[in-house]
Amino acid sequence: MLRRKMSENLLRWKANPNKHPLLVRGARQVGKTFIIDDFAKKHYKSCIYINFETDPRHAGLFEGALDARTLTQLISLRFIDTPIIPGSTLLFLDEIQSCPRARVALKFLSGGDMDIIATGSLLGVNKFEVSSYPVGYEEYMDMHSLDFEEFLWALGADDGMISHVADKIRRKEPPEQSIMEDFQKYFTWHMVVGGMPEAVNDFVRNKDFIRVLAIQKKIVESCKSDISKYAKGAMKTRAGECLNSVPYQMGDRFRYAGVEGVKGARRSMCDGSLEWLIDAGVIFKCHNVSEPAMPLKFNRNFDVFKVFFHDTGLLASMMEAENIFEIVKGNVLVNKGKIAENAVAGEIMRKRGELMYFARRKSDAEVDFVLGLAEGVTAIEVKSGNNNNSKSLDLLMSDRYHVPRGIKFEISNVYTDDRGIEHYPLFACAFVIPDSSKYVL
């Protein structure tokens, strides 16, 4: 069984005496159902499991009155063999996006005899079908595919060794060379395998990238199947074309005109399709900021953005197999380091929940990512080689922009140069960036 950080977050949620129903969001096949089912078995005396997608008949429980007393009676009658034990029963509503009225009912079930966890894979896709969101009566957690630390756990890495490396990096001290090389190799594996549980489990058992590639392609096809099933009108075609275009536009400003297969593509034709993929948890946007100054959110340009995959393994599976094997051999310069940049973007997104970058027309200042951290704006560049040139970081940290901290993730060990720029190996992105998740202490 894969060890996931979500298990610890669920425990923190359960321990809160003032908790509301929990909504766990995430793309399909990231492991939501499995981890919550395991959590229920370990920490509750009884669990009522309802999957609205595999058994749509359960939606009938929510067709009438939505008050807590009526719903509890109906659920108790339907699941007569599962006792509702106050404080010790979990109501698990899986794929709640398939029953919008169940989402509305969370407000009325909050604070009742049962703890409630709901999951959704396509929550944003049917957002207009929910008549009234339970604002203030539900809590949220986002679940992604495995991050690098979870991937290390899956490989069997020792907690003490991971902590040793993480502590050294956070103190800006270089880990031992042999350990650093091993972690870089494992990060390279993670870039190719990604973090979808089925792919990781198979890789741990067989160490076969060909098998992993077949699993990843199957997952991508299931995503396309979701598009055919749930997308409406022209989105059925255009969402698929947008998905296919992402690997080719990776690392650059996303241009609707670059969407292949859509003649004369422009924003009005493709924006909804792109948002569909974002709502489904497949990709995410990295918005441009007009100034690298706090608060960064106030400087976002919503019309200018880059697009990344939540799971780098799915990106890798959409590229040529020859490129994948070059990366496995250590040549992360393939495709101008797009997979490396996506891998770093994914690690940051999991920890911060959003991502931004800075680029200005007719300016030499352009950095891959900017973060608003406790010490102020942090500018980040991802370099697949070991090129010491940091022209953009130098400019942002100069008197012109006054950015206090610059970071480069690259093929190197840990050091700080005479310009104050911090250099780290690529895998260090998993340890340098602080986690802002609500439930992570």
MARFISE-178427 format. One line per 2 residues: number of its first residue (from 1); their letters; for each residue x, y, z of N, C-alpha, C. Coordinates in steps of 0.2 Angstrom, whole numbers, plus 5000, padded with zeros to 4 digits. Example, Ala and Ser with C-alpha at 12.3 -4.5 7.8 and 13.67 -1.06 7.14 Angstrom:
// MARFISE-178427
1	AS	5066:4972:5039:5062:4978:5039:5066:4984:5039; 5064:4989:5035:5068:4995:5036:5064:5000:5039
***
This chain:
// MARFISE-178427
1	ML	5004:4994:5000:5000:5000:5000:5004:5006:5000; 5003:5011:4996:5007:5017:4995:5005:5022:5001
3	RR	5010:5024:5004:5010:5029:5010:5008:5036:5007; 5003:5039:5009:5001:5046:5007:5001:5051:5012
5	KM	5003:5057:5011:5002:5063:5015:4995:5064:5017; 4990:5062:5012:4983:5064:5014:4981:5060:5020
7	SE	4984:5054:5022:4981:5051:5028:4982:5055:5034; 4988:5058:5034:4989:5063:5040:4985:5069:5040
9	NL	4983:5071:5034:4979:5077:5034:4972:5075:5036; 4970:5069:5034:4963:5067:5036:4962:5066:5044
11	LR	4968:5064:5047:4968:5063:5054:4967:5070:5057; 4970:5075:5055:4970:5081:5057:4963:5084:5057
13	WK	4960:5083:5051:4953:5085:5050:4948:5081:5055; 4949:5075:5056:4945:5071:5061:4946:5073:5068
15	AN	4951:5076:5070:4953:5078:5077:4950:5085:5078; 4947:5088:5073:4945:5095:5074:4937:5094:5077
17	PN	4936:5096:5083:4929:5096:5085:4924:5100:5082; 4926:5105:5078:4922:5109:5075:4922:5108:5067
19	KH	4924:5102:5065:4924:5101:5058:4918:5101:5054; 4918:5103:5048:4912:5102:5043:4914:5096:5039
21	PL	4908:5094:5035:4910:5089:5030:4916:5091:5025; 4920:5086:5024:4926:5087:5020:4925:5085:5013
23	LV	4927:5090:5008:4926:5088:5001:4934:5087:4998; 4935:5081:4996:4942:5080:4994:4942:5080:4986
25	RG	4945:5085:4983:4945:5086:4976:4952:5083:4973; 4951:5081:4967:4957:5079:4963:4955:5075:4957
27	AR	4960:5075:4952:4958:5071:4946:4957:5064:4947; 4954:5061:4942:4953:5054:4942:4959:5050:4943
29	QV	4959:5044:4947:4964:5039:4948:4970:5042:4952; 4969:5047:4956:4975:5049:4960:4975:5046:4967
31	GK	4970:5042:4968:4970:5038:4974:4965:5040:4979; 4960:5044:4978:4956:5047:4983:4951:5042:4986
33	TF	4948:5037:4982:4944:5032:4985:4948:5027:4989; 4953:5025:4987:4957:5020:4991:4960:5023:4997
35	II	4962:5029:4998:4965:5032:5004:4959:5033:5009; 4954:5036:5007:4948:5037:5011:4945:5030:5014
37	DD	4944:5025:5010:4942:5019:5012:4946:5016:5017; 4953:5016:5016:4958:5014:5021:4957:5018:5028
39	FA	4956:5025:5027:4956:5029:5033:4949:5027:5037; 4944:5026:5033:4938:5024:5037:4939:5017:5040
41	KK	4942:5012:5037:4943:5006:5041:4947:5006:5047; 4952:5011:5047:4956:5011:5053:4953:5016:5058
43	HY	4949:5021:5057:4947:5026:5062:4940:5026:5063; 4936:5022:5060:4928:5022:5062:4926:5015:5063
45	KS	4921:5015:5067:4918:5008:5068:4913:5006:5063; 4910:5011:5059:4906:5009:5053:4907:5014:5048
47	CI	4906:5012:5042:4906:5017:5036:4901:5015:5031; 4897:5021:5029:4892:5020:5024:4895:5023:5017
49	YI	4896:5019:5012:4899:5021:5006:4894:5021:5001; 4894:5027:4998:4889:5029:4992:4893:5031:4986
51	NF	4893:5028:4980:4896:5030:4974:4891:5032:4969; 4890:5038:4968:4885:5041:4964:4886:5039:4956
53	ET	4892:5037:4955:4894:5036:4948:4893:5029:4946; 4895:5024:4950:4894:5017:4949:4887:5015:4950
55	DP	4883:5018:4955:4877:5016:4957:4872:5023:4957; 4870:5025:4951:4866:5031:4951:4860:5031:4955
57	RH	4857:5025:4957:4851:5025:4961:4851:5028:4967; 4858:5029:4970:4858:5032:4977:4856:5039:4976
59	AG	4856:5042:4970:4854:5049:4970:4847:5050:4972; 4843:5045:4972:4836:5046:4974:4835:5047:4981
61	LF	4841:5046:4985:4840:5048:4992:4840:5055:4993; 4842:5059:4988:4843:5066:4989:4838:5070:4985
63	EG	4833:5067:4982:4828:5070:4978:4822:5074:4981; 4821:5072:4988:4816:5075:4991:4819:5080:4996
65	AL	4816:5080:5002:4818:5085:5008:4826:5084:5009; 4829:5089:5011:4836:5088:5012:4838:5090:5019
67	DA	4833:5090:5024:4835:5091:5031:4838:5085:5034; 4842:5086:5039:4846:5081:5042:4842:5075:5044
69	RT	4837:5076:5047:4833:5070:5050:4830:5066:5045; 4827:5069:5039:4825:5065:5034:4830:5061:5030
71	LT	4836:5064:5029:4841:5061:5025:4844:5055:5029; 4845:5057:5036:4848:5051:5040:4844:5045:5040
73	QL	4837:5046:5041:4832:5041:5041:4833:5037:5034; 4833:5041:5029:4833:5037:5022:4839:5033:5021
75	IS	4845:5036:5023:4852:5033:5022:4852:5027:5027; 4849:5027:5033:4849:5022:5038:4845:5016:5035
77	LR	4839:5018:5032:4835:5013:5029:4838:5009:5023; 4841:5013:5019:4845:5010:5013:4851:5005:5015
79	FI	4854:5007:5020:4860:5003:5023:4858:5001:5029; 4853:4997:5030:4851:4994:5036:4856:4990:5040
81	DT	4860:4987:5036:4865:4982:5039:4871:4986:5042; 4871:4993:5041:4877:4997:5044:4874:5002:5049
83	PI	4876:5001:5055:4873:5005:5060:4876:5012:5060; 4872:5017:5061:4875:5024:5062:4876:5025:5070
85	IP	4883:5025:5071:4885:5026:5078:4887:5033:5079; 4884:5037:5083:4886:5044:5083:4893:5045:5085
87	GS	4896:5049:5081:4903:5050:5082:4908:5045:5080; 4906:5039:5077:4910:5034:5075:4908:5031:5068
89	TL	4904:5035:5065:4902:5033:5058:4904:5038:5053; 4907:5035:5047:4909:5040:5042:4904:5039:5036
91	LF	4901:5044:5034:4897:5044:5027:4902:5046:5022; 4903:5041:5017:4908:5043:5012:4904:5043:5005
93	LD	4904:5049:5003:4900:5051:4996:4905:5051:4991; 4906:5046:4987:4911:5046:4982:4908:5048:4975
95	EI	4912:5052:4971:4910:5055:4965:4904:5059:4966; 4904:5064:4970:4898:5068:4972:4896:5072:4966
97	QS	4901:5074:4961:4899:5078:4956:4893:5075:4952; 4892:5068:4952:4887:5065:4949:4880:5066:4952
99	CP	4880:5069:4958:4873:5070:4962:4874:5077:4965; 4872:5082:4961:4873:5089:4963:4869:5091:4969
101	RA	4863:5087:4970:4859:5089:4976:4862:5086:4983; 4866:5081:4982:4870:5078:4988:4875:5084:4990
103	RV	4878:5087:4985:4882:5093:4987:4879:5098:4991; 4873:5100:4989:4869:5105:4992:4867:5102:4999
105	AL	4866:5095:5000:4864:5093:5007:4870:5093:5012; 4876:5094:5010:4881:5094:5015:4880:5099:5020
107	KF	4877:5105:5018:4875:5110:5023:4871:5108:5028; 4866:5104:5027:4861:5101:5032:4864:5095:5036
109	LS	4868:5092:5033:4871:5086:5037:4877:5088:5041; 4879:5094:5040:4885:5096:5044:4883:5096:5052
111	GG	4888:5094:5056:4887:5094:5063:4882:5088:5066; 4880:5083:5061:4876:5078:5063:4879:5072:5066
113	DM	4876:5066:5066:4879:5060:5070:4885:5057:5066; 4885:5059:5060:4890:5056:5055:4895:5061:5053
115	DI	4902:5059:5053:4907:5062:5050:4906:5061:5042; 4907:5066:5038:4906:5066:5031:4912:5068:5027
117	IA	4914:5063:5022:4919:5065:5017:4916:5063:5010; 4917:5068:5006:4914:5068:4999:4920:5068:4995
119	TG	4920:5065:4989:4926:5066:4984:4923:5068:4977; 4927:5071:4973:4924:5073:4967:4930:5074:4962
121	SL	4929:5071:4956:4935:5071:4951:4933:5076:4946; 4927:5078:4945:4925:5083:4939:4921:5088:4942
123	LG	4922:5091:4948:4918:5095:4952:4917:5102:4948; 4922:5104:4945:4921:5110:4941:4917:5110:4935
125	VN	4917:5104:4932:4914:5102:4926:4906:5103:4926; 4903:5102:4932:4896:5102:4933:4894:5108:4937
127	KF	4898:5113:4938:4897:5118:4943:4891:5122:4942; 4888:5122:4936:4882:5126:4935:4876:5122:4937
129	EV	4877:5115:4938:4871:5111:4940:4870:5111:4948; 4874:5114:4952:4873:5114:4959:4869:5120:4961
131	SS	4863:5119:4963:4859:5125:4964:4861:5130:4970; 4864:5127:4975:4866:5131:4981:4872:5128:4984
133	YP	4878:5131:4984:4884:5128:4987:4884:5129:4994; 4886:5124:4998:4886:5124:5006:4891:5129:5008
135	VG	4891:5135:5006:4897:5139:5008:4897:5140:5016; 4903:5139:5019:4904:5139:5026:4902:5133:5030
137	YE	4900:5128:5026:4898:5121:5029:4902:5116:5026; 4907:5117:5022:4911:5112:5020:4918:5114:5020
139	EY	4923:5109:5021:4930:5110:5020:4933:5107:5014; 4939:5109:5012:4942:5107:5006:4949:5104:5007
141	MD	4950:5099:5003:4957:5096:5003:4958:5095:4995; 4964:5096:4993:4965:5094:4986:4970:5089:4986
143	MH	4969:5083:4982:4973:5077:4982:4976:5077:4975; 4983:5076:4975:4986:5076:4968:4989:5069:4968
145	SL	4992:5067:4962:4996:5061:4962:5002:5062:4966; 5006:5057:4967:5012:5057:4972:5017:5062:4971
147	DF	5019:5066:4976:5024:5070:4975:5031:5066:4976; 5036:5070:4975:5043:5066:4975:5044:5063:4982
149	EE	5042:5066:4988:5044:5063:4994:5039:5056:4995; 5033:5056:4992:5029:5050:4993:5032:5045:4988
151	FL	5035:5047:4982:5038:5043:4978:5044:5039:4981; 5048:5043:4985:5053:5040:4988:5051:5035:4993
153	WA	5045:5036:4997:5042:5032:5001:5041:5025:4998; 5038:5026:4992:5036:5020:4988:5042:5016:4986
155	LG	5047:5019:4984:5053:5015:4983:5056:5012:4989; 5054:5014:4995:5057:5011:5001:5062:5015:5004
157	AD	5063:5021:5002:5068:5026:5005:5066:5027:5013; 5072:5027:5017:5071:5028:5024:5069:5035:5026
159	DG	5065:5035:5031:5063:5042:5033:5069:5046:5035; 5073:5043:5039:5079:5046:5042:5083:5049:5037
161	MI	5084:5045:5031:5088:5048:5026:5085:5054:5022; 5078:5053:5021:5075:5059:5018:5075:5065:5022
163	SH	5074:5064:5029:5075:5070:5033:5082:5073:5033; 5087:5069:5033:5094:5071:5033:5095:5075:5027
165	VA	5093:5073:5021:5094:5077:5015:5090:5083:5015; 5084:5083:5017:5079:5089:5017:5082:5094:5022
167	DK	5085:5092:5028:5087:5097:5033:5094:5100:5030; 5098:5096:5027:5104:5099:5024:5102:5104:5019
169	IR	5097:5103:5014:5095:5107:5009:5092:5114:5012; 5088:5113:5017:5085:5119:5020:5090:5123:5024
171	RK	5096:5120:5026:5101:5124:5029:5106:5127:5024; 5104:5125:5017:5109:5127:5012:5116:5124:5012
173	EP	5116:5118:5014:5122:5114:5015:5121:5108:5010; 5127:5107:5006:5126:5101:5001:5126:5095:5004
175	PE	5122:5090:5002:5122:5083:5004:5128:5080:5002; 5129:5074:5005:5135:5070:5002:5134:5068:4995
177	QS	5139:5068:4991:5139:5068:4984:5135:5061:4982; 5137:5056:4985:5134:5050:4983:5126:5050:4984
179	IM	5124:5052:4990:5117:5053:4991:5114:5058:4986; 5117:5063:4985:5114:5068:4980:5113:5065:4973
181	ED	5118:5061:4971:5117:5058:4965:5111:5053:4965; 5110:5049:4970:5105:5044:4971:5098:5048:4970
183	FQ	5098:5053:4974:5091:5057:4974:5090:5060:4967; 5095:5062:4964:5094:5065:4957:5092:5060:4953
185	KY	5094:5054:4953:5092:5048:4949:5085:5046:4951; 5083:5046:4957:5076:5045:4959:5071:5050:4956
187	FT	5073:5056:4956:5069:5062:4954:5068:5061:4946; 5074:5059:4943:5073:5058:4936:5068:5052:4934
189	WH	5068:5047:4939:5063:5042:4938:5056:5045:4939; 5055:5049:4944:5049:5052:4946:5046:5056:4940
191	MV	5051:5060:4937:5049:5064:4931:5046:5060:4926; 5048:5054:4925:5046:5049:4919:5040:5045:4922
193	VG	5040:5042:4928:5035:5038:4930:5029:5042:4932; 5030:5048:4935:5025:5053:4938:5023:5050:4945
195	GM	5016:5052:4946:5014:5050:4953:5007:5046:4953; 5004:5044:4947:4998:5041:4947:4999:5034:4951
197	PE	4995:5032:4956:4996:5026:4960:4997:5020:4956; 4993:5019:4951:4994:5013:4947:5001:5012:4944
199	AV	5003:5018:4941:5009:5018:4938:5015:5017:4943; 5015:5020:4948:5020:5020:4953:5020:5013:4956
201	ND	5014:5010:4958:5014:5003:4960:5017:4998:4956; 5016:4999:4949:5019:4994:4944:5026:4995:4944
203	FV	5028:5001:4944:5036:5003:4943:5039:5000:4949; 5037:5001:4955:5040:4998:4961:5041:4991:4961
205	RN	5036:4987:4958:5036:4980:4957:5041:4978:4952; 5041:4981:4946:5044:4978:4940:5050:4983:4937
207	KD	5050:4989:4939:5056:4993:4937:5056:4993:4929; 5050:4993:4926:5050:4993:4919:5046:4999:4916
209	FI	5050:5003:4913:5047:5010:4910:5042:5008:4905; 5043:5003:4901:5038:5001:4895:5031:5000:4898
211	RV	5031:4996:4904:5025:4994:4907:5022:5001:4909; 5026:5005:4912:5023:5011:4915:5020:5016:4910
213	LA	5024:5016:4904:5021:5020:4898:5014:5017:4896; 5013:5011:4896:5007:5008:4894:5001:5010:4899
215	IQ	5003:5010:4905:4998:5012:4910:4996:5020:4909; 5001:5024:4908:5000:5031:4908:4996:5032:4902
217	KK	4997:5029:4896:4993:5030:4890:4986:5028:4891; 4985:5023:4895:4978:5021:4897:4975:5026:4901
219	IV	4978:5029:4905:4975:5035:4910:4974:5041:4905; 4978:5043:4901:4977:5048:4896:4971:5047:4892
221	ES	4970:5041:4890:4964:5039:4886:4958:5039:4890; 4958:5037:4896:4952:5038:4901:4950:5045:4902
223	CK	4955:5049:4902:4954:5057:4902:4950:5059:4896; 4952:5057:4890:4949:5058:4884:4942:5055:4884
225	SD	4941:5050:4887:4935:5046:4887:4930:5051:4891; 4933:5054:4897:4929:5058:4901:4926:5064:4897
227	IS	4931:5067:4893:4929:5072:4888:4923:5071:4884; 4924:5065:4881:4918:5063:4877:4912:5062:4880
229	KY	4912:5059:4887:4906:5058:4891:4903:5064:4894; 4907:5069:4896:4905:5074:4900:4905:5081:4897
231	AK	4910:5082:4893:4910:5089:4889:4904:5089:4885; 4902:5096:4884:4896:5097:4880:4898:5101:4873
233	GA	4894:5099:4868:4895:5103:4862:4901:5103:4859; 4904:5108:4857:4910:5109:4853:4916:5107:4858
235	MK	4915:5107:4865:4920:5106:4869:4923:5099:4869; 4918:5094:4866:4920:5087:4866:4926:5086:4861
237	TR	4927:5090:4856:4933:5090:4851:4938:5095:4854; 4936:5101:4856:4941:5106:4857:4945:5104:4864
239	AG	4942:5101:4869:4945:5100:4875:4951:5095:4873; 4949:5090:4869:4954:5085:4867:4960:5088:4863
241	EC	4959:5093:4859:4964:5096:4855:4968:5101:4859; 4965:5104:4864:4969:5108:4869:4974:5103:4873
243	LN	4971:5098:4875:4975:5093:4879:4981:5091:4875; 4980:5089:4868:4986:5087:4864:4991:5093:4863
245	SV	4988:5099:4863:4993:5105:4862:4997:5106:4868; 4995:5104:4874:4999:5107:4880:5007:5105:4880
247	PY	5008:5098:4878:5015:5096:4878:5020:5101:4873; 5017:5103:4868:5020:5107:4863:5021:5114:4865
249	QM	5017:5117:4869:5017:5124:4872:5020:5124:4879; 5022:5119:4881:5025:5119:4888:5031:5123:4889
251	GD	5030:5127:4894:5036:5132:4896:5035:5139:4893; 5030:5139:4888:5029:5146:4885:5022:5148:4886
253	RF	5021:5155:4885:5015:5157:4885:5010:5153:4881; 5004:5151:4884:4999:5147:4880:4996:5152:4875
255	RY	4996:5149:4869:4992:5153:4864:4987:5149:4860; 4981:5151:4860:4975:5148:4858:4977:5146:4850
257	AG	4980:5151:4847:4982:5149:4840:4986:5143:4839; 4989:5141:4844:4993:5135:4844:4990:5129:4845
259	VE	4983:5129:4846:4979:5123:4847:4978:5119:4840; 4982:5114:4839:4981:5110:4833:4974:5107:4832
261	GV	4972:5107:4826:4966:5104:4824:4960:5108:4825; 4961:5114:4827:4955:5119:4828:4957:5125:4823
263	KG	4954:5125:4817:4956:5130:4812:4954:5137:4814; 4959:5142:4814:4958:5149:4816:4957:5149:4824
265	AR	4960:5145:4828:4958:5145:4835:4959:5151:4838; 4955:5153:4842:4956:5159:4846:4952:5158:4853
267	RS	4953:5163:4857:4951:5162:4864:4944:5160:4865; 4940:5164:4861:4932:5163:4862:4930:5156:4860
269	MC	4935:5152:4856:4933:5146:4853:4936:5140:4858; 4941:5142:4862:4945:5136:4866:4945:5138:4873
271	DG	4943:5144:4875:4944:5145:4883:4940:5140:4887; 4934:5139:4885:4930:5135:4889:4932:5127:4889
273	SL	4935:5125:4884:4938:5119:4883:4944:5118:4888; 4948:5123:4888:4954:5123:4892:4952:5123:4899
275	EW	4947:5127:4901:4945:5127:4908:4942:5120:4910; 4939:5117:4905:4936:5110:4907:4942:5106:4909
277	LI	4948:5106:4906:4953:5102:4908:4956:5104:4915; 4956:5110:4916:4958:5113:4923:4953:5110:4928
279	DA	4947:5111:4927:4942:5109:4932:4942:5101:4933; 4944:5097:4928:4945:5090:4929:4951:5088:4932
281	GV	4955:5093:4934:4961:5092:4938:4967:5089:4933; 4967:5090:4927:4972:5087:4923:4978:5092:4922
283	IF	4976:5098:4921:4981:5103:4920:4980:5109:4924; 4985:5114:4925:4984:5120:4929:4987:5125:4925
285	KC	4985:5131:4927:4988:5137:4924:4993:5140:4929; 4998:5144:4926:5003:5147:4929:5003:5155:4926
287	HN	5000:5159:4930:4998:5166:4927:5004:5170:4928; 5004:5175:4923:5010:5180:4922:5008:5185:4927
289	VS	5013:5188:4930:5012:5194:4934:5016:5200:4931; 5012:5206:4932:5015:5212:4928:5021:5215:4932
291	EP	5021:5214:4939:5027:5216:4943:5029:5211:4948; 5035:5209:4949:5037:5204:4954:5037:5208:4961
293	AM	5031:5210:4963:5031:5213:4970:5025:5211:4974; 5026:5211:4980:5020:5209:4985:5015:5214:4985
295	PL	5008:5212:4986:5006:5205:4985:5006:5203:4978; 5008:5197:4976:5009:5195:4969:5002:5194:4966
297	KF	4997:5192:4970:4990:5191:4967:4987:5197:4964; 4989:5203:4967:4986:5209:4964:4989:5211:4957
299	NR	4995:5208:4955:4998:5209:4949:4997:5204:4944; 4992:5199:4945:4991:5194:4940:4988:5196:4934
301	NF	4990:5194:4928:4987:5195:4922:4983:5189:4920; 4977:5189:4920:4973:5183:4919:4973:5181:4912
303	DV	4975:5185:4907:4975:5184:4900:4981:5181:4898; 4986:5181:4902:4993:5178:4900:4995:5173:4905
305	FK	4996:5167:4902:4998:5161:4907:5001:5156:4903; 5005:5151:4907:5007:5145:4905:5003:5139:4907
307	VF	5004:5134:4904:5000:5128:4906:5004:5122:4908; 5003:5118:4913:5007:5113:4915:5002:5107:4917
309	FH	5005:5101:4916:5001:5095:4919:5002:5094:4926; 4997:5092:4930:4997:5091:4937:5002:5085:4938
311	DT	5002:5080:4933:5006:5074:4934:5011:5074:4928; 5017:5074:4930:5022:5075:4924:5023:5068:4920
313	GL	5021:5062:4924:5021:5056:4920:5017:5056:4914; 5011:5059:4915:5006:5059:4910:5009:5064:4904
315	LA	5012:5069:4906:5015:5073:4900:5021:5069:4897; 5025:5065:4900:5030:5061:4897:5027:5056:4893
317	SM	5021:5053:4894:5018:5048:4890:5016:5051:4884; 5015:5057:4883:5012:5060:4877:5018:5063:4873
319	ME	5024:5061:4875:5030:5063:4871:5033:5057:4867; 5038:5058:4863:5041:5052:4860:5044:5047:4865
321	AE	5044:5041:4864:5047:5036:4868:5054:5037:4869; 5057:5039:4863:5064:5040:4863:5066:5045:4868
323	NI	5062:5051:4868:5064:5056:4873:5064:5053:4880; 5059:5049:4882:5058:5047:4888:5064:5043:4890
325	FE	5067:5038:4886:5073:5034:4888:5079:5039:4888; 5079:5044:4885:5085:5049:4885:5085:5052:4892
327	IV	5079:5054:4895:5078:5057:4901:5080:5051:4907; 5078:5045:4906:5080:5040:4911:5087:5039:4911
329	KG	5091:5040:4906:5098:5039:4906:5101:5046:4909; 5097:5051:4910:5100:5057:4913:5100:5063:4909
331	NV	5098:5062:4903:5098:5068:4898:5092:5072:4899; 5091:5076:4904:5085:5080:4905:5085:5086:4901
333	LV	5090:5087:4897:5089:5092:4892:5085:5091:4886; 5082:5085:4886:5077:5083:4881:5071:5088:4880
335	NK	5069:5090:4874:5064:5095:4873:5065:5101:4878; 5071:5103:4878:5073:5110:4881:5071:5109:4889
337	GK	5071:5103:4891:5070:5103:4898:5063:5104:4900; 5058:5103:4896:5051:5104:4897:5048:5100:4903
339	IA	5050:5093:4903:5048:5089:4908:5051:5091:4915; 5057:5093:4915:5060:5095:4921:5056:5101:4924
341	EN	5055:5106:4920:5051:5112:4922:5044:5110:4924; 5041:5105:4921:5034:5103:4923:5035:5100:4930
343	AV	5040:5096:4931:5041:5092:4937:5042:5097:4943; 5046:5102:4942:5046:5107:4947:5040:5111:4948
345	AG	5036:5113:4943:5030:5116:4943:5025:5112:4947; 5025:5106:4946:5020:5101:4950:5022:5101:4957
347	EI	5028:5101:4959:5030:5100:4966:5028:5107:4970; 5029:5113:4966:5027:5119:4969:5019:5120:4970
349	MR	5016:5117:4964:5009:5118:4964:5006:5114:4970; 5008:5108:4971:5006:5104:4977:5007:5107:4984
351	KR	5012:5111:4984:5013:5114:4991:5010:5121:4992; 5009:5125:4986:5007:5131:4987:4999:5132:4984
353	GE	4997:5128:4980:4990:5128:4977:4989:5133:4972; 4994:5137:4970:4994:5141:4964:5001:5143:4962
355	LM	5002:5145:4956:5008:5146:4953:5008:5152:4948; 5014:5156:4948:5014:5162:4944:5021:5163:4941
357	YF	5022:5167:4936:5028:5168:4933:5029:5175:4931; 5035:5178:4930:5036:5185:4928:5039:5185:4921
359	AR	5036:5189:4917:5039:5190:4910:5036:5196:4907; 5040:5200:4904:5038:5207:4902:5040:5208:4895
361	RK	5036:5210:4890:5038:5211:4883:5043:5216:4883; 5048:5215:4878:5053:5219:4877:5057:5220:4883
363	SD	5058:5215:4887:5062:5215:4893:5066:5209:4893; 5072:5209:4896:5077:5204:4897:5075:5200:4903
365	AE	5070:5203:4907:5069:5199:4914:5063:5195:4913; 5064:5188:4913:5059:5183:4913:5061:5177:4917
367	VD	5057:5175:4922:5059:5170:4926:5053:5165:4926; 5055:5158:4927:5050:5153:4926:5044:5153:4931
369	FV	5046:5155:4938:5041:5156:4943:5043:5161:4948; 5037:5164:4951:5038:5169:4956:5034:5167:4962
371	LG	5036:5167:4968:5032:5165:4974:5032:5170:4979; 5027:5171:4983:5026:5176:4988:5027:5172:4995
373	LA	5033:5172:4997:5035:5168:5003:5036:5173:5009; 5037:5170:5015:5038:5175:5021:5043:5180:5020
375	EG	5049:5178:5017:5054:5183:5016:5053:5188:5010; 5047:5187:5007:5045:5192:5001:5045:5188:4995
377	VT	5046:5191:4989:5045:5188:4983:5052:5184:4982; 5051:5178:4979:5056:5173:4978:5055:5171:4970
379	AI	5061:5173:4966:5061:5171:4959:5064:5165:4958; 5062:5160:4954:5064:5154:4953:5065:5152:4945
381	EV	5071:5150:4944:5073:5147:4937:5074:5140:4937; 5072:5136:4932:5073:5129:4931:5078:5128:4925
383	KS	5084:5126:4927:5089:5124:4921:5090:5117:4921; 5090:5114:4915:5091:5107:4914:5098:5105:4914
385	GN	5102:5110:4913:5110:5109:4913:5113:5112:4919; 5119:5114:4918:5122:5117:4924:5125:5124:4922
387	NN	5121:5128:4918:5123:5134:4915:5123:5139:4921; 5129:5143:4922:5129:5147:4928:5126:5154:4926
389	NS	5124:5155:4920:5121:5162:4918:5114:5163:4921; 5114:5168:4925:5107:5170:4928:5105:5177:4927
391	KS	5105:5179:4920:5104:5186:4918:5097:5188:4921; 5092:5184:4921:5086:5187:4923:5085:5187:4930
393	LD	5088:5182:4934:5088:5183:4941:5092:5188:4944; 5098:5190:4940:5102:5195:4942:5098:5202:4942
395	LL	5094:5203:4936:5091:5209:4935:5085:5209:4940; 5082:5204:4942:5076:5204:4947:5079:5206:4954
397	MS	5085:5204:4955:5088:5205:4962:5092:5211:4962; 5092:5215:4957:5095:5222:4957:5091:5227:4959
399	DR	5093:5233:4959:5090:5239:4962:5083:5241:4958; 5083:5238:4952:5077:5239:4947:5071:5236:4950
401	YH	5071:5229:4953:5066:5226:4955:5066:5224:4962; 5071:5224:4965:5072:5223:4973:5069:5216:4975
403	VP	5069:5211:4971:5067:5204:4973:5073:5202:4978; 5071:5200:4984:5076:5198:4989:5079:5191:4988
405	RG	5076:5187:4985:5078:5180:4984:5078:5177:4977; 5083:5174:4975:5083:5170:4969:5085:5163:4970
407	IK	5082:5159:4966:5084:5151:4967:5084:5148:4960; 5089:5144:4959:5090:5140:4953:5090:5133:4954
409	FE	5085:5129:4951:5085:5122:4951:5089:5119:4945; 5094:5115:4946:5098:5113:4940:5102:5107:4942
411	IS	5106:5105:4937:5110:5099:4938:5117:5101:4942; 5116:5102:4949:5122:5104:4953:5120:5102:4960
413	NV	5125:5103:4964:5124:5102:4971:5122:5109:4974; 5122:5110:4981:5119:5115:4984:5125:5120:4986
415	YT	5124:5127:4983:5128:5132:4985:5125:5139:4984; 5128:5144:4987:5125:5151:4985:5131:5155:4982
417	DD	5130:5158:4976:5135:5161:4973:5136:5168:4975; 5141:5172:4973:5143:5178:4975:5138:5184:4974
419	RG	5132:5182:4970:5127:5187:4969:5121:5185:4973; 5122:5180:4978:5116:5179:4982:5111:5174:4980
421	IE	5112:5171:4974:5108:5167:4971:5109:5160:4973; 5104:5156:4976:5104:5150:4978:5103:5144:4973
423	HY	5108:5140:4973:5108:5134:4968:5107:5128:4971; 5102:5124:4968:5100:5117:4971:5099:5112:4965
425	PL	5100:5106:4967:5099:5101:4962:5091:5101:4961; 5089:5098:4955:5082:5098:4953:5077:5095:4959
427	FA	5079:5090:4962:5075:5086:4966:5074:5091:4973; 5078:5096:4974:5077:5100:4980:5071:5104:4980
429	CA	5068:5105:4974:5061:5108:4974:5056:5105:4979; 5057:5099:4981:5053:5095:4985:5054:5097:4992
431	FV	5059:5100:4994:5061:5102:5001:5062:5109:5002; 5064:5113:4997:5065:5120:4998:5059:5124:4999
433	IP	5054:5123:4995:5048:5127:4995:5043:5125:5001; 5041:5130:5005:5037:5128:5011:5030:5126:5009
435	DS	5027:5122:5013:5020:5119:5011:5015:5124:5015; 5011:5126:5011:5006:5131:5014:4999:5127:5015
437	SK	4999:5121:5014:4992:5117:5015:4989:5118:5022; 4983:5119:5022:4979:5121:5028:4981:5115:5034
439	YV	4981:5109:5032:4981:5104:5037:4989:5101:5038; 4994:5104:5035:5000:5102:5036:5003:5107:5041
441	L	5006:5104:5047:5009:5108:5052:5015:5111:5050
***
